[in-house]
Amino acid sequence: MFKGLIGKKIGMTQIFDDAGVAIPVTVIEAGPCYVTQVRTEESDGYSAVQLGFGESKPRRLTGGQLGHLKKHDLPPLRFLREFRVKGVEVKEGDKMTVEVFEVGDHVDVVGRSKGRGFAGAVKRYGFRGGPKTHGQSDRHRAVGSIGATSGTARVFPGKRMPGRMGNHRVTAQNLKVVFVDVERNLIGVRGAVPGPKGGLVVLKEARKQ
């Protein structure tokens, strides 16, 4: 069965198991999601399911987006994401909730990491920095040498240097589902997931089970 949802990261907490051990848990408000499109090998060349999440005001969507959703009498949905599947077992217009997951399942959670802005190499990559003594005055957090002079006479591509940090697509793999609250559309996974509170995340069945 296809297992996938779009959700919003609520935050982190902890629960205790029968032995009294604290388990770090990320709480995600997942769904309800609607199947907005089904792609098949015959019509599109590959199998996939497109889900929509987050009801919005119609004026926040374009005419094309509203028309795409009205085909199946769906409400205005702000976020659409596609899931590759081997066999399509759902149909357009279906509603999906956290009931598709059970306690003990393992999931991959995809999100965007927190944006840190422009950062130096010490913060961005953990560089040690320059010496604190022997007469130097402004090299505490400098990169140091970035290449040779004659011969090479250039900086190699990929050199770790200051630049924009964060705001990347990140996947937390193989996280265990520790609780499912169907009434409040909440799901709890063990460990941390990428992104800030309120950030959009995608849950799907773990690939490395």
Number of C-alpha atoms within 10 A of each C-alpha: 9 16 16 28 27 29 27 22 23 18 18 17 14 15 14 10 9 6 6 8 10 12 15 17 23 20 25 27 22 29 24 20 25 25 23 26 22 20 19 16 11 8 9 10 9 13 17 19 23 18 27 26 24 19 14 13 10 14 9 12 14 10 10 9 15 17 14 15 19 13 12 14 11 20 17 22 22 15 15 17 14 18 18 15 17 11 14 15 10 15 13 17 18 14 16 20 18 24 16 13 20 14 13 12 16 23 24 20 25 20 23 18 18 16 13 12 11 12 15 19 19 16 13 17 13 9 16 13 14 15 14 12 8 6 7 10 10 10 12 15 16 17 17 12 6 12 12 11 9 7 6 9 9 11 11 11 6 6 9 14 17 16 12 13 18 17 15 13 12 16 17 16 18 19 22 19 20 20 19 21 12 14 9 11 16 21 25 26 27 21 17 15 26 21 23 16 14 13 17 22 22 21 22 20 19 17 10 9 10
